[in-house]
Amino acid sequence: MMFISIYYVPLHLALGKPHTISVLAL
């Protein structure tokens, strides 16, 4: 899950808050 979090940081910054919710869900 750590590598997912590291990969999701630029994704949620690029796409916005929807991915922030996804990170919180993980």
Secondary structure as the mmCIF struct_conf table of DSSP 4:
data_model
#
loop_
_struct_conf.conf_type_id
_struct_conf.id
_struct_conf.beg_label_comp_id
_struct_conf.beg_label_asym_id
_struct_conf.beg_label_seq_id
_struct_conf.end_label_comp_id
_struct_conf.end_label_asym_id
_struct_conf.end_label_seq_id
HELX_RH_AL_P HELX_RH_AL_P1 MET A 2 LEU A 15
HELX_RH_AL_P HELX_RH_AL_P2 LYS A 17 ALA A 25
#
